[in-house]
Amino acid sequence: MAMMMLLALAAAAAVGVAVGWLLATAVQPGRQTSASALPPSEGRPRLDSALEELRHRYARGEIDREEYLQRKIDLETDWD
């Protein structure tokens, strides 16, 4: 009887840990959502490819951090 209660508590704890882990990984502050999970919009593919190219240029060392950050702000700013 005691062994069954211990097993039930262990199972409940495992479920609690699993649910906690799933919630923690799904809702992290500052975590970016993948582009495929976002609703489509007319300007998004072009902006995404521009940001991707900017990230690649920064990673290759073609531009420094200051230039990267300024261009990123420029690309993400809605000028309309």
mmCIF file as gemmi writes it, N, C-alpha and C atoms, coordinates in Angstrom:
data_model
loop_
_atom_site.group_PDB
_atom_site.id
_atom_site.type_symbol
_atom_site.label_atom_id
_atom_site.label_alt_id
_atom_site.label_comp_id
_atom_site.label_asym_id
_atom_site.label_entity_id
_atom_site.label_seq_id
_atom_site.pdbx_PDB_ins_code
_atom_site.Cartn_x
_atom_site.Cartn_y
_atom_site.Cartn_z
_atom_site.occupancy
_atom_site.B_iso_or_equiv
_atom_site.pdbx_formal_charge
_atom_site.auth_seq_id
_atom_site.auth_asym_id
_atom_site.pdbx_PDB_model_num
ATOM 1 N N . MET Axp A 1 ? 0.83 -1.187 0 1 0 ? 1 A 1
ATOM 2 C CA . MET Axp A 1 ? 0 0 0 1 0 ? 1 A 1
ATOM 3 C C . MET Axp A 1 ? 0.88 1.259 0 1 0 ? 1 A 1
ATOM 4 N N . ALA Axp A 2 ? 1.864 1.291 0.889 1 0 ? 2 A 1
ATOM 5 C CA . ALA Axp A 2 ? 2.765 2.435 0.96 1 0 ? 2 A 1
ATOM 6 C C . ALA Axp A 2 ? 3.56 2.568 -0.337 1 0 ? 2 A 1
ATOM 7 N N . MET Axp A 3 ? 3.931 1.442 -0.903 1 0 ? 3 A 1
ATOM 8 C CA . MET Axp A 3 ? 4.693 1.451 -2.15 1 0 ? 3 A 1
ATOM 9 C C . MET Axp A 3 ? 3.866 2.042 -3.288 1 0 ? 3 A 1
ATOM 10 N N . MET Axp A 4 ? 2.58 1.746 -3.343 1 0 ? 4 A 1
ATOM 11 C CA . MET Axp A 4 ? 1.703 2.284 -4.392 1 0 ? 4 A 1
ATOM 12 C C . MET Axp A 4 ? 1.54 3.79 -4.226 1 0 ? 4 A 1
ATOM 13 N N . MET Axp A 5 ? 1.444 4.263 -2.982 1 0 ? 5 A 1
ATOM 14 C CA . MET Axp A 5 ? 1.323 5.7 -2.743 1 0 ? 5 A 1
ATOM 15 C C . MET Axp A 5 ? 2.607 6.416 -3.151 1 0 ? 5 A 1
ATOM 16 N N . LEU Axp A 6 ? 3.731 5.813 -2.844 1 0 ? 6 A 1
ATOM 17 C CA . LEU Axp A 6 ? 5.018 6.377 -3.225 1 0 ? 6 A 1
ATOM 18 C C . LEU Axp A 6 ? 5.155 6.442 -4.746 1 0 ? 6 A 1
ATOM 19 N N . LEU Axp A 7 ? 4.719 5.401 -5.418 1 0 ? 7 A 1
ATOM 20 C CA . LEU Axp A 7 ? 4.75 5.361 -6.88 1 0 ? 7 A 1
ATOM 21 C C . LEU Axp A 7 ? 3.823 6.426 -7.466 1 0 ? 7 A 1
ATOM 22 N N . ALA Axp A 8 ? 2.644 6.596 -6.889 1 0 ? 8 A 1
ATOM 23 C CA . ALA Axp A 8 ? 1.703 7.613 -7.355 1 0 ? 8 A 1
ATOM 24 C C . ALA Axp A 8 ? 2.275 9.016 -7.153 1 0 ? 8 A 1
ATOM 25 N N . LEU Axp A 9 ? 2.922 9.256 -6.024 1 0 ? 9 A 1
ATOM 26 C CA . LEU Axp A 9 ? 3.549 10.555 -5.776 1 0 ? 9 A 1
ATOM 27 C C . LEU Axp A 9 ? 4.686 10.816 -6.759 1 0 ? 9 A 1
ATOM 28 N N . ALA Axp A 10 ? 5.467 9.797 -7.037 1 0 ? 10 A 1
ATOM 29 C CA . ALA Axp A 10 ? 6.565 9.944 -7.993 1 0 ? 10 A 1
ATOM 30 C C . ALA Axp A 10 ? 6.031 10.246 -9.388 1 0 ? 10 A 1
ATOM 31 N N . ALA Axp A 11 ? 4.95 9.594 -9.779 1 0 ? 11 A 1
ATOM 32 C CA . ALA Axp A 11 ? 4.344 9.842 -11.087 1 0 ? 11 A 1
ATOM 33 C C . ALA Axp A 11 ? 3.789 11.257 -11.156 1 0 ? 11 A 1
ATOM 34 N N . ALA Axp A 12 ? 3.128 11.705 -10.08 1 0 ? 12 A 1
ATOM 35 C CA . ALA Axp A 12 ? 2.586 13.059 -10.048 1 0 ? 12 A 1
ATOM 36 C C . ALA Axp A 12 ? 3.711 14.092 -10.115 1 0 ? 12 A 1
ATOM 37 N N . ALA Axp A 13 ? 4.8 13.834 -9.43 1 0 ? 13 A 1
ATOM 38 C CA . ALA Axp A 13 ? 5.944 14.749 -9.464 1 0 ? 13 A 1
ATOM 39 C C . ALA Axp A 13 ? 6.546 14.803 -10.867 1 0 ? 13 A 1
ATOM 40 N N . ALA Axp A 14 ? 6.641 13.657 -11.523 1 0 ? 14 A 1
ATOM 41 C CA . ALA Axp A 14 ? 7.184 13.618 -12.888 1 0 ? 14 A 1
ATOM 42 C C . ALA Axp A 14 ? 6.302 14.401 -13.847 1 0 ? 14 A 1
ATOM 43 N N . VAL Axp A 15 ? 4.992 14.266 -13.705 1 0 ? 15 A 1
ATOM 44 C CA . VAL Axp A 15 ? 4.065 15.026 -14.559 1 0 ? 15 A 1
ATOM 45 C C . VAL Axp A 15 ? 4.21 16.515 -14.267 1 0 ? 15 A 1
ATOM 46 N N . GLY Axp A 16 ? 4.329 16.88 -13.005 1 0 ? 16 A 1
ATOM 47 C CA . GLY Axp A 16 ? 4.502 18.288 -12.646 1 0 ? 16 A 1
ATOM 48 C C . GLY Axp A 16 ? 5.775 18.885 -13.218 1 0 ? 16 A 1
ATOM 49 N N . VAL Axp A 17 ? 6.843 18.134 -13.152 1 0 ? 17 A 1
ATOM 50 C CA . VAL Axp A 17 ? 8.113 18.605 -13.713 1 0 ? 17 A 1
ATOM 51 C C . VAL Axp A 17 ? 7.998 18.755 -15.228 1 0 ? 17 A 1
ATOM 52 N N . ALA Axp A 18 ? 7.368 17.799 -15.891 1 0 ? 18 A 1
ATOM 53 C CA . ALA Axp A 18 ? 7.21 17.867 -17.346 1 0 ? 18 A 1
ATOM 54 C C . ALA Axp A 18 ? 6.37 19.069 -17.754 1 0 ? 18 A 1
ATOM 55 N N . VAL Axp A 19 ? 5.275 19.301 -17.067 1 0 ? 19 A 1
ATOM 56 C CA . VAL Axp A 19 ? 4.417 20.45 -17.385 1 0 ? 19 A 1
ATOM 57 C C . VAL Axp A 19 ? 5.165 21.755 -17.129 1 0 ? 19 A 1
ATOM 58 N N . GLY Axp A 20 ? 5.879 21.825 -16.016 1 0 ? 20 A 1
ATOM 59 C CA . GLY Axp A 20 ? 6.665 23.022 -15.716 1 0 ? 20 A 1
ATOM 60 C C . GLY Axp A 20 ? 7.715 23.297 -16.771 1 0 ? 20 A 1
ATOM 61 N N . TRP Axp A 21 ? 8.391 22.248 -17.214 1 0 ? 21 A 1
ATOM 62 C CA . TRP Axp A 21 ? 9.414 22.415 -18.251 1 0 ? 21 A 1
ATOM 63 C C . TRP Axp A 21 ? 8.791 22.903 -19.553 1 0 ? 21 A 1
ATOM 64 N N . LEU Axp A 22 ? 7.655 22.318 -19.936 1 0 ? 22 A 1
ATOM 65 C CA . LEU Axp A 22 ? 6.993 22.738 -21.166 1 0 ? 22 A 1
ATOM 66 C C . LEU Axp A 22 ? 6.566 24.198 -21.097 1 0 ? 22 A 1
ATOM 67 N N . LEU Axp A 23 ? 6.015 24.61 -19.974 1 0 ? 23 A 1
ATOM 68 C CA . LEU Axp A 23 ? 5.607 26.007 -19.824 1 0 ? 23 A 1
ATOM 69 C C . LEU Axp A 23 ? 6.816 26.937 -19.842 1 0 ? 23 A 1
ATOM 70 N N . ALA Axp A 24 ? 7.879 26.547 -19.194 1 0 ? 24 A 1
ATOM 71 C CA . ALA Axp A 24 ? 9.072 27.392 -19.143 1 0 ? 24 A 1
ATOM 72 C C . ALA Axp A 24 ? 9.706 27.557 -20.512 1 0 ? 24 A 1
ATOM 73 N N . THR Axp A 25 ? 9.722 26.514 -21.316 1 0 ? 25 A 1
ATOM 74 C CA . THR Axp A 25 ? 10.338 26.62 -22.637 1 0 ? 25 A 1
ATOM 75 C C . THR Axp A 25 ? 9.422 27.29 -23.644 1 0 ? 25 A 1
ATOM 76 N N . ALA Axp A 26 ? 8.118 27.213 -23.437 1 0 ? 26 A 1
ATOM 77 C CA . ALA Axp A 26 ? 7.18 27.819 -24.383 1 0 ? 26 A 1
ATOM 78 C C . ALA Axp A 26 ? 7.021 29.31 -24.15 1 0 ? 26 A 1
ATOM 79 N N . VAL Axp A 27 ? 7.165 29.767 -22.929 1 0 ? 27 A 1
ATOM 80 C CA . VAL Axp A 27 ? 6.896 31.168 -22.606 1 0 ? 27 A 1
ATOM 81 C C . VAL Axp A 27 ? 8.105 31.765 -21.892 1 0 ? 27 A 1
ATOM 82 N N . GLN Axp A 28 ? 9.173 31.996 -22.635 1 0 ? 28 A 1
ATOM 83 C CA . GLN Axp A 28 ? 10.366 32.6 -22.065 1 0 ? 28 A 1
ATOM 84 C C . GLN Axp A 28 ? 10.394 34.069 -22.441 1 0 ? 28 A 1
ATOM 85 N N . PRO Axp A 29 ? 10.596 34.962 -21.473 1 0 ? 29 A 1
ATOM 86 C CA . PRO Axp A 29 ? 10.694 36.382 -21.802 1 0 ? 29 A 1
ATOM 87 C C . PRO Axp A 29 ? 11.845 36.629 -22.761 1 0 ? 29 A 1
ATOM 88 N N . GLY Axp A 30 ? 11.602 37.435 -23.769 1 0 ? 30 A 1
ATOM 89 C CA . GLY Axp A 30 ? 12.639 37.769 -24.727 1 0 ? 30 A 1
ATOM 90 C C . GLY Axp A 30 ? 12.856 36.736 -25.801 1 0 ? 30 A 1
ATOM 91 N N . ARG Axp A 31 ? 12.17 35.642 -25.717 1 0 ? 31 A 1
ATOM 92 C CA . ARG Axp A 31 ? 12.329 34.59 -26.724 1 0 ? 31 A 1
ATOM 93 C C . ARG Axp A 31 ? 11.602 34.999 -27.996 1 0 ? 31 A 1
ATOM 94 N N . GLN Axp A 32 ? 12.247 34.873 -29.107 1 0 ? 32 A 1
ATOM 95 C CA . GLN Axp A 32 ? 11.64 35.23 -30.372 1 0 ? 32 A 1
ATOM 96 C C . GLN Axp A 32 ? 10.813 34.081 -30.901 1 0 ? 32 A 1
ATOM 97 N N . THR Axp A 33 ? 9.695 34.43 -31.473 1 0 ? 33 A 1
ATOM 98 C CA . THR Axp A 33 ? 8.834 33.438 -32.091 1 0 ? 33 A 1
ATOM 99 C C . THR Axp A 33 ? 9.363 33.154 -33.49 1 0 ? 33 A 1
ATOM 100 N N . SER Axp A 34 ? 9.311 31.914 -33.907 1 0 ? 34 A 1
ATOM 101 C CA . SER Axp A 34 ? 9.79 31.595 -35.247 1 0 ? 34 A 1
ATOM 102 C C . SER Axp A 34 ? 8.887 32.239 -36.287 1 0 ? 34 A 1
ATOM 103 N N . ALA Axp A 35 ? 9.455 32.571 -37.415 1 0 ? 35 A 1
ATOM 104 C CA . ALA Axp A 35 ? 8.7 33.25 -38.46 1 0 ? 35 A 1
ATOM 105 C C . ALA Axp A 35 ? 7.541 32.399 -38.965 1 0 ? 35 A 1
ATOM 106 N N . SER Axp A 36 ? 7.684 31.087 -38.928 1 0 ? 36 A 1
ATOM 107 C CA . SER Axp A 36 ? 6.612 30.227 -39.42 1 0 ? 36 A 1
ATOM 108 C C . SER Axp A 36 ? 5.398 30.255 -38.508 1 0 ? 36 A 1
ATOM 109 N N . ALA Axp A 37 ? 5.575 30.637 -37.243 1 0 ? 37 A 1
ATOM 110 C CA . ALA Axp A 37 ? 4.458 30.694 -36.312 1 0 ? 37 A 1
ATOM 111 C C . ALA Axp A 37 ? 3.723 32.029 -36.39 1 0 ? 37 A 1
ATOM 112 N N . LEU Axp A 38 ? 4.3 33.006 -37.065 1 0 ? 38 A 1
ATOM 113 C CA . LEU Axp A 38 ? 3.674 34.317 -37.178 1 0 ? 38 A 1
ATOM 114 C C . LEU Axp A 38 ? 2.708 34.349 -38.352 1 0 ? 38 A 1
ATOM 115 N N . PRO Axp A 39 ? 1.659 35.155 -38.244 1 0 ? 39 A 1
ATOM 116 C CA . PRO Axp A 39 ? 0.739 35.261 -39.373 1 0 ? 39 A 1
ATOM 117 C C . PRO Axp A 39 ? 1.431 35.926 -40.554 1 0 ? 39 A 1
ATOM 118 N N . PRO Axp A 40 ? 1.1 35.51 -41.758 1 0 ? 40 A 1
ATOM 119 C CA . PRO Axp A 40 ? 1.754 36.102 -42.927 1 0 ? 40 A 1
ATOM 120 C C . PRO Axp A 40 ? 1.33 37.558 -43.114 1 0 ? 40 A 1
ATOM 121 N N . SER Axp A 41 ? 2.235 38.369 -43.607 1 0 ? 41 A 1
ATOM 122 C CA . SER Axp A 41 ? 1.917 39.746 -43.966 1 0 ? 41 A 1
ATOM 123 C C . SER Axp A 41 ? 2.688 40.077 -45.23 1 0 ? 41 A 1
ATOM 124 N N . GLU Axp A 42 ? 2.253 41.108 -45.905 1 0 ? 42 A 1
ATOM 125 C CA . GLU Axp A 42 ? 2.864 41.426 -47.193 1 0 ? 42 A 1
ATOM 126 C C . GLU Axp A 42 ? 4.34 41.768 -47.081 1 0 ? 42 A 1
ATOM 127 N N . GLY Axp A 43 ? 4.731 42.568 -46.095 1 0 ? 43 A 1
ATOM 128 C CA . GLY Axp A 43 ? 6.102 43.022 -45.994 1 0 ? 43 A 1
ATOM 129 C C . GLY Axp A 43 ? 7.031 42.076 -45.263 1 0 ? 43 A 1
ATOM 130 N N . ARG Axp A 44 ? 6.516 41.087 -44.604 1 0 ? 44 A 1
ATOM 131 C CA . ARG Axp A 44 ? 7.329 40.224 -43.74 1 0 ? 44 A 1
ATOM 132 C C . ARG Axp A 44 ? 8.42 39.452 -44.499 1 0 ? 44 A 1
ATOM 133 N N . PRO Axp A 45 ? 8.149 38.762 -45.609 1 0 ? 45 A 1
ATOM 134 C CA . PRO Axp A 45 ? 9.227 37.985 -46.244 1 0 ? 45 A 1
ATOM 135 C C . PRO Axp A 45 ? 10.423 38.846 -46.644 1 0 ? 45 A 1
ATOM 136 N N . ARG Axp A 46 ? 10.163 40.028 -47.176 1 0 ? 46 A 1
ATOM 137 C CA . ARG Axp A 46 ? 11.254 40.897 -47.592 1 0 ? 46 A 1
ATOM 138 C C . ARG Axp A 46 ? 12.042 41.382 -46.378 1 0 ? 46 A 1
ATOM 139 N N . LEU Axp A 47 ? 11.333 41.765 -45.309 1 0 ? 47 A 1
ATOM 140 C CA . LEU Axp A 47 ? 12.001 42.225 -44.101 1 0 ? 47 A 1
ATOM 141 C C . LEU Axp A 47 ? 12.796 41.088 -43.467 1 0 ? 47 A 1
ATOM 142 N N . ASP Axp A 48 ? 12.195 39.902 -43.406 1 0 ? 48 A 1
ATOM 143 C CA . ASP Axp A 48 ? 12.897 38.765 -42.824 1 0 ? 48 A 1
ATOM 144 C C . ASP Axp A 48 ? 14.179 38.454 -43.59 1 0 ? 48 A 1
ATOM 145 N N . SER Axp A 49 ? 14.132 38.516 -44.907 1 0 ? 49 A 1
ATOM 146 C CA . SER Axp A 49 ? 15.336 38.206 -45.678 1 0 ? 49 A 1
ATOM 147 C C . SER Axp A 49 ? 16.38 39.305 -45.502 1 0 ? 49 A 1
ATOM 148 N N . ALA Axp A 50 ? 15.941 40.551 -45.359 1 0 ? 50 A 1
ATOM 149 C CA . ALA Axp A 50 ? 16.89 41.639 -45.135 1 0 ? 50 A 1
ATOM 150 C C . ALA Axp A 50 ? 17.557 41.495 -43.767 1 0 ? 50 A 1
ATOM 151 N N . LEU Axp A 51 ? 16.779 41.159 -42.755 1 0 ? 51 A 1
ATOM 152 C CA . LEU Axp A 51 ? 17.347 40.953 -41.425 1 0 ? 51 A 1
ATOM 153 C C . LEU Axp A 51 ? 18.275 39.74 -41.408 1 0 ? 51 A 1
ATOM 154 N N . GLU Axp A 52 ? 17.893 38.71 -42.137 1 0 ? 52 A 1
ATOM 155 C CA . GLU Axp A 52 ? 18.744 37.517 -42.215 1 0 ? 52 A 1
ATOM 156 C C . GLU Axp A 52 ? 20.082 37.855 -42.868 1 0 ? 52 A 1
ATOM 157 N N . GLU Axp A 53 ? 20.046 38.602 -43.954 1 0 ? 53 A 1
ATOM 158 C CA . GLU Axp A 53 ? 21.284 39.003 -44.626 1 0 ? 53 A 1
ATOM 159 C C . GLU Axp A 53 ? 22.128 39.883 -43.705 1 0 ? 53 A 1
ATOM 160 N N . LEU Axp A 54 ? 21.475 40.771 -42.957 1 0 ? 54 A 1
ATOM 161 C CA . LEU Axp A 54 ? 22.189 41.62 -42.015 1 0 ? 54 A 1
ATOM 162 C C . LEU Axp A 54 ? 22.888 40.778 -40.942 1 0 ? 54 A 1
ATOM 163 N N . ARG Axp A 55 ? 22.178 39.782 -40.42 1 0 ? 55 A 1
ATOM 164 C CA . ARG Axp A 55 ? 22.77 38.89 -39.415 1 0 ? 55 A 1
ATOM 165 C C . ARG Axp A 55 ? 23.967 38.133 -39.984 1 0 ? 55 A 1
ATOM 166 N N . HIS Axp A 56 ? 23.854 37.702 -41.237 1 0 ? 56 A 1
ATOM 167 C CA . HIS Axp A 56 ? 24.963 36.984 -41.884 1 0 ? 56 A 1
ATOM 168 C C . HIS Axp A 56 ? 26.182 37.898 -42.061 1 0 ? 56 A 1
ATOM 169 N N . ARG Axp A 57 ? 25.946 39.126 -42.485 1 0 ? 57 A 1
ATOM 170 C CA . ARG Axp A 57 ? 27.06 40.063 -42.674 1 0 ? 57 A 1
ATOM 171 C C . ARG Axp A 57 ? 27.765 40.348 -41.353 1 0 ? 57 A 1
ATOM 172 N N . TYR Axp A 58 ? 26.979 40.473 -40.292 1 0 ? 58 A 1
ATOM 173 C CA . TYR Axp A 58 ? 27.569 40.69 -38.966 1 0 ? 58 A 1
ATOM 174 C C . TYR Axp A 58 ? 28.359 39.458 -38.523 1 0 ? 58 A 1
ATOM 175 N N . ALA Axp A 59 ? 27.797 38.288 -38.741 1 0 ? 59 A 1
ATOM 176 C CA . ALA Axp A 59 ? 28.467 37.043 -38.347 1 0 ? 59 A 1
ATOM 177 C C . ALA Axp A 59 ? 29.774 36.842 -39.117 1 0 ? 59 A 1
ATOM 178 N N . ARG Axp A 60 ? 29.8 37.265 -40.377 1 0 ? 60 A 1
ATOM 179 C CA . ARG Axp A 60 ? 31.016 37.125 -41.189 1 0 ? 60 A 1
ATOM 180 C C . ARG Axp A 60 ? 32.047 38.203 -40.868 1 0 ? 60 A 1
ATOM 181 N N . GLY Axp A 61 ? 31.654 39.194 -40.047 1 0 ? 61 A 1
ATOM 182 C CA . GLY Axp A 61 ? 32.576 40.269 -39.69 1 0 ? 61 A 1
ATOM 183 C C . GLY Axp A 61 ? 32.649 41.376 -40.714 1 0 ? 61 A 1
ATOM 184 N N . GLU Axp A 62 ? 31.716 41.42 -41.648 1 0 ? 62 A 1
ATOM 185 C CA . GLU Axp A 62 ? 31.716 42.464 -42.673 1 0 ? 62 A 1
ATOM 186 C C . GLU Axp A 62 ? 31.296 43.815 -42.108 1 0 ? 62 A 1
ATOM 187 N N . ILE Axp A 63 ? 30.485 43.803 -41.047 1 0 ? 63 A 1
ATOM 188 C CA . ILE Axp A 63 ? 30.071 45.043 -40.394 1 0 ? 63 A 1
ATOM 189 C C . ILE Axp A 63 ? 30.288 44.89 -38.893 1 0 ? 63 A 1
ATOM 190 N N . ASP Axp A 64 ? 30.506 46.024 -38.214 1 0 ? 64 A 1
ATOM 191 C CA . ASP Axp A 64 ? 30.724 45.954 -36.769 1 0 ? 64 A 1
ATOM 192 C C . ASP Axp A 64 ? 29.381 46.008 -36.033 1 0 ? 64 A 1
ATOM 193 N N . ARG Axp A 65 ? 29.447 45.873 -34.717 1 0 ? 65 A 1
ATOM 194 C CA . ARG Axp A 65 ? 28.244 45.793 -33.89 1 0 ? 65 A 1
ATOM 195 C C . ARG Axp A 65 ? 27.4 47.062 -34.002 1 0 ? 65 A 1
ATOM 196 N N . GLU Axp A 66 ? 28.06 48.207 -33.981 1 0 ? 66 A 1
ATOM 197 C CA . GLU Axp A 66 ? 27.326 49.474 -34.055 1 0 ? 66 A 1
ATOM 198 C C . GLU Axp A 66 ? 26.53 49.587 -35.357 1 0 ? 66 A 1
ATOM 199 N N . GLU Axp A 67 ? 27.173 49.255 -36.463 1 0 ? 67 A 1
ATOM 200 C CA . GLU Axp A 67 ? 26.485 49.312 -37.752 1 0 ? 67 A 1
ATOM 201 C C . GLU Axp A 67 ? 25.35 48.287 -37.811 1 0 ? 67 A 1
ATOM 202 N N . TYR Axp A 68 ? 25.618 47.088 -37.276 1 0 ? 68 A 1
ATOM 203 C CA . TYR Axp A 68 ? 24.587 46.052 -37.24 1 0 ? 68 A 1
ATOM 204 C C . TYR Axp A 68 ? 23.353 46.535 -36.484 1 0 ? 68 A 1
ATOM 205 N N . LEU Axp A 69 ? 23.569 47.067 -35.279 1 0 ? 69 A 1
ATOM 206 C CA . LEU Axp A 69 ? 22.439 47.503 -34.456 1 0 ? 69 A 1
ATOM 207 C C . LEU Axp A 69 ? 21.668 48.65 -35.118 1 0 ? 69 A 1
ATOM 208 N N . GLN Axp A 70 ? 22.387 49.604 -35.708 1 0 ? 70 A 1
ATOM 209 C CA . GLN Axp A 70 ? 21.7 50.721 -36.357 1 0 ? 70 A 1
ATOM 210 C C . GLN Axp A 70 ? 20.881 50.25 -37.56 1 0 ? 70 A 1
ATOM 211 N N . ARG Axp A 71 ? 21.452 49.394 -38.364 1 0 ? 71 A 1
ATOM 212 C CA . ARG Axp A 71 ? 20.711 48.889 -39.524 1 0 ? 71 A 1
ATOM 213 C C . ARG Axp A 71 ? 19.523 48.029 -39.103 1 0 ? 71 A 1
ATOM 214 N N . LYS Axp A 72 ? 19.678 47.281 -38.032 1 0 ? 72 A 1
ATOM 215 C CA . LYS Axp A 72 ? 18.577 46.463 -37.509 1 0 ? 72 A 1
ATOM 216 C C . LYS Axp A 72 ? 17.433 47.364 -37.066 1 0 ? 72 A 1
ATOM 217 N N . ILE Axp A 73 ? 17.768 48.437 -36.356 1 0 ? 73 A 1
ATOM 218 C CA . ILE Axp A 73 ? 16.729 49.408 -35.94 1 0 ? 73 A 1
ATOM 219 C C . ILE Axp A 73 ? 16.065 50.006 -37.163 1 0 ? 73 A 1
ATOM 220 N N . ASP Axp A 74 ? 16.86 50.382 -38.152 1 0 ? 74 A 1
ATOM 221 C CA . ASP Axp A 74 ? 16.3 50.982 -39.367 1 0 ? 74 A 1
ATOM 222 C C . ASP Axp A 74 ? 15.339 50.017 -40.071 1 0 ? 74 A 1
ATOM 223 N N . LEU Axp A 75 ? 15.716 48.757 -40.141 1 0 ? 75 A 1
ATOM 224 C CA . LEU Axp A 75 ? 14.87 47.771 -40.817 1 0 ? 75 A 1
ATOM 225 C C . LEU Axp A 75 ? 13.58 47.485 -40.04 1 0 ? 75 A 1
ATOM 226 N N . GLU Axp A 76 ? 13.662 47.495 -38.733 1 0 ? 76 A 1
ATOM 227 C CA . GLU Axp A 76 ? 12.503 47.161 -37.91 1 0 ? 76 A 1
ATOM 228 C C . GLU Axp A 76 ? 11.578 48.344 -37.645 1 0 ? 76 A 1
ATOM 229 N N . THR Axp A 77 ? 12.013 49.548 -37.951 1 0 ? 77 A 1
ATOM 230 C CA . THR Axp A 77 ? 11.198 50.747 -37.736 1 0 ? 77 A 1
ATOM 231 C C . THR Axp A 77 ? 10.152 50.861 -38.831 1 0 ? 77 A 1
ATOM 232 N N . ASP Axp A 78 ? 8.921 51.072 -38.406 1 0 ? 78 A 1
ATOM 233 C CA . ASP Axp A 78 ? 7.818 51.258 -39.355 1 0 ? 78 A 1
ATOM 234 C C . ASP Axp A 78 ? 7.775 52.72 -39.748 1 0 ? 78 A 1
ATOM 235 N N . TRP Axp A 79 ? 8.192 53.037 -40.948 1 0 ? 79 A 1
ATOM 236 C CA . TRP Axp A 79 ? 8.309 54.428 -41.401 1 0 ? 79 A 1
ATOM 237 C C . TRP Axp A 79 ? 6.99 54.958 -41.956 1 0 ? 79 A 1
ATOM 238 N N . ASP Axp A 80 ? 5.948 54.151 -41.993 1 0 ? 80 A 1
ATOM 239 C CA . ASP Axp A 80 ? 4.65 54.614 -42.543 1 0 ? 80 A 1
ATOM 240 C C . ASP Axp A 80 ? 3.95 55.557 -41.606 1 0 ? 80 A 1
